[in-house]
Amino acid sequence: MTAGHPPDGQSRGAEPALGFRAGRIITPGSPRQLGRLGLFPPSDVQRRVLKLATRPITARNAEPDLLWISFAELCGGPATTADFQALAAEHRMWVIDGVPSPRLEFALGPAAAWQRFGQVVEVLQELDIALFLIGAGPFDWGSTDTDSIGTETGLPAEMARIASRLALLGRVESPDASERAGVDRPGEYTFAEGAGS
């Protein structure tokens, strides 16, 4: 199974107590970090093509209890709130990897991708679906440089909404550069609970 027990430490035999607040923001997403949360990256044979109303997308894995997909695949092309709601009806836990930093100097893709990401987060929170975000970071949606982006895009307001919703999630972070290189060392984790945890 690609995802094991939830981060609250329940045993594998128990029904997991999932919900939006059970999710985590994980940086940089090392195998050790993911393993501690019971998350194991899917193999290539687990890839699935899902047909949305607007376009097909390729998930790294798609099971009733799990959707694992990249940010670029989910948010990089046309999609509607109805598409995200249809996916949420089929999968009770989501993992989105490859999430770019919202800082302007690192951000990838057009404003539309961030707006779609905001729709995803809103849908998952409203339906109380666990969300795990994985990326290299830094992840501070609330401090996006509004002067550089320009208010005509609506992106600063979107980033503020995203930040408000994601403040409910805990964070699993590793400030140690050795983990980014794949070297595990004791004591390198910091774990911060979200405001709602």
C-alpha positions as MATLAB code, in Angstrom:
seq = 'MTAGHPPDGQSRGAEPALGFRAGRIITPGSPRQLGRLGLFPPSDVQRRVLKLATRPITARNAEPDLLWISFAELCGGPATTADFQALAAEHRMWVIDGVPSPRLEFALGPAAAWQRFGQVVEVLQELDIALFLIGAGPFDWGSTDTDSIGTETGLPAEMARIASRLALLGRVESPDASERAGVDRPGEYTFAEGAGS';
ca = [
       0.000    0.000    0.000;
       1.322    3.436   -0.859;
       0.138    5.170    2.287;
       0.250    3.555    5.708;
      -1.037    4.798    9.023;
      -1.881    8.492    9.477;
       0.444   10.892   11.321;
      -1.470   10.587   14.593;
       0.250    7.263   15.276;
      -2.773    4.989   15.050;
      -2.044    1.352   14.449;
      -2.311    0.014   10.905;
      -5.295   -2.145   11.853;
      -7.386    0.789   13.052;
      -9.578    2.870   10.791;
      -7.555    6.024   10.160;
      -8.973    9.251   11.562;
      -8.513   11.331    8.458;
      -9.742   14.826    7.747;
      -8.274   18.038    6.386;
      -6.436   18.837    9.642;
      -4.738   15.420    9.587;
      -2.739   16.561    6.550;
       0.774   17.983    6.581;
       3.022   20.331    4.624;
       6.259   18.398    4.146;
       9.624   19.903    3.165;
      11.749   18.780    1.453;
       9.893   15.441    1.286;
      12.745   13.023    1.933;
      12.056    9.279    2.074;
      12.630    9.389    5.826;
      10.104   12.180    6.357;
       7.497   10.461    4.215;
       8.115    7.066    5.795;
       7.558    8.488    9.272;
       4.111    9.578    8.082;
       3.347    6.221    6.466;
       3.678    7.662    2.948;
       5.670    5.785    0.311;
       6.135    7.225   -3.193;
       4.277    5.205   -5.812;
       6.098    3.114   -8.394;
       5.683    3.722  -12.111;
       3.294    0.769  -12.438;
       0.822    2.550  -10.139;
       0.289    5.461  -12.544;
      -3.316    5.990  -13.590;
      -4.918    8.222  -16.205;
      -7.996    9.929  -14.785;
     -10.576   11.536  -17.059;
     -11.805   14.893  -15.875;
     -14.539   16.810  -17.658;
     -11.950   19.280  -18.945;
      -9.001   16.954  -19.742;
      -7.303   13.692  -18.761;
      -4.651   13.845  -16.027;
      -2.047   11.304  -14.962;
      -1.911   10.496  -11.254;
       1.107    8.806   -9.718;
      -1.438    6.632   -7.897;
      -5.222    6.642   -7.637;
      -6.980    4.340   -5.186;
     -10.193    4.904   -3.220;
      -8.183    5.854   -0.139;
      -5.452    7.801   -1.951;
      -4.800   10.197   -4.809;
      -1.083   10.959   -5.314;
      -0.454   13.534   -8.030;
       2.032   16.241   -8.950;
       1.268   19.945   -8.648;
       2.118   20.446  -12.329;
      -0.242   17.692  -13.492;
      -3.124   18.781  -11.262;
      -2.861   22.561  -11.590;
      -0.871   23.096  -14.779;
      -3.734   22.730  -17.262;
      -7.410   23.563  -17.568;
      -9.519   22.268  -14.682;
     -12.592   23.465  -12.823;
     -13.836   23.325   -9.277;
     -16.264   20.632  -10.455;
     -13.292   18.533  -11.631;
     -11.674   18.807   -8.200;
     -14.957   17.969   -6.473;
     -15.339   14.861   -8.642;
     -11.816   13.726   -7.708;
     -12.466   14.457   -4.033;
     -15.582   12.275   -4.130;
     -13.390    9.334   -5.189;
     -10.332    9.773   -2.916;
     -10.362   10.439    0.827;
      -6.675   11.355    1.116;
      -4.579   13.442   -1.291;
      -0.827   13.774   -1.710;
       0.341   16.570   -4.005;
       4.071   16.521   -4.673;
       6.362   18.857   -6.565;
       4.633   21.875   -5.025;
       6.699   24.940   -5.959;
       7.560   27.647   -3.476;
       5.064   30.501   -3.573;
       7.924   32.995   -3.302;
       8.043   34.944   -6.528;
      11.683   34.157   -7.267;
      10.975   30.394   -7.093;
       7.371   30.151   -8.256;
       6.725   28.036  -11.354;
       3.968   28.501  -13.863;
       1.350   31.162  -14.418;
      -1.001   32.706  -11.884;
      -3.746   30.379  -13.182;
      -1.914   27.362  -11.708;
      -1.939   28.980   -8.255;
      -5.598   29.876   -8.657;
      -6.405   26.235   -9.481;
      -4.322   25.164   -6.480;
      -6.410   27.501   -4.325;
      -9.569   25.826   -5.654;
      -8.152   22.389   -4.792;
      -7.321   23.441   -1.230;
     -10.766   25.003   -0.789;
     -12.561   21.876   -2.039;
     -10.520   19.555    0.173;
     -11.032   21.674    3.264;
     -14.764   21.955    2.687;
     -15.067   18.184    2.168;
     -12.710   17.493    5.110;
     -10.239   15.440    3.056;
      -6.674   14.933    4.284;
      -4.102   16.828    2.218;
      -0.356   16.222    2.209;
       1.766   18.751    0.297;
       5.355   17.897   -0.629;
       7.948   20.259   -2.041;
      11.340   21.808   -1.516;
       9.839   25.018   -0.086;
      10.058   27.601    1.330;
       6.298   27.492    1.883;
       4.971   30.792    3.173;
       1.915   31.612    1.113;
       1.100   34.591    3.326;
       4.225   36.585    2.440;
       3.982   36.668   -1.358;
       5.407   39.901   -2.779;
       2.237   41.665   -3.894;
       4.080   44.617   -5.458;
       6.093   42.339   -7.733;
       3.151   40.191   -8.787;
       0.742   43.017   -9.505;
      -2.774   43.317   -8.165;
      -4.398   42.893  -11.581;
      -3.726   39.142  -11.469;
      -5.692   38.679   -8.241;
      -2.861   36.429   -7.075;
      -2.021   38.211   -3.784;
      -5.600   37.733   -2.583;
      -5.537   34.095   -3.761;
      -2.278   33.462   -1.894;
      -3.781   34.953    1.271;
      -6.780   32.585    0.996;
      -4.450   29.624    0.441;
      -2.344   30.653    3.460;
      -5.445   30.916    5.649;
      -6.618   27.399    4.788;
      -3.182   25.768    4.941;
      -2.553   27.293    8.392;
      -4.747   24.426    9.657;
      -2.140   21.853    8.596;
       0.893   20.829   10.596;
       4.349   21.091    9.070;
       7.123   18.540    8.841;
      10.341   20.356    8.002;
      14.001   19.512    7.860;
      16.311   22.512    8.011;
      19.343   20.266    7.690;
      20.862   20.350    4.201;
      22.145   16.788    4.635;
      18.595   15.417    4.431;
      18.033   17.268    1.175;
      20.975   15.275   -0.105;
      19.385   12.054    1.183;
      21.557   11.631    4.291;
      19.619   10.868    7.468;
      20.960   12.187   10.748;
      19.372   12.042   14.189;
      17.665   15.173   15.453;
      17.236   16.866   12.123;
      13.448   17.113   12.183;
      11.277   19.924   13.324;
       7.570   19.274   13.565;
       5.159   22.170   13.950;
       1.460   21.681   14.482;
      -0.954   23.814   12.491;
      -3.140   26.300   14.273;
      -6.073   23.919   14.144;
      -4.257   20.799   15.354;
];
